[in-house]
Amino acid sequence: METTKPDSIAAHFLIAANSWGDKKFKLKNRFAQLTDEDLFFREGGELELSQRLRSRLNKTAAEIDALIAGL
């Protein structure tokens, strides 16, 4: 029986397209290693964004969810 890690299922946050600029700015200020490419977001792309951030910041999905929710 194959199990799926909870981190790979889905992002647990939603981003309104018009609010991303502010969140992106805050993330870039907090994590200097993040590039515009890392922070690229298009509507409906929360999962892809979460995966990139997990990889670049070495954090779990829950940590990324909390980070985004706290912005």
Beta strands, then each sheet from edge to edge (+ up, - down):
end
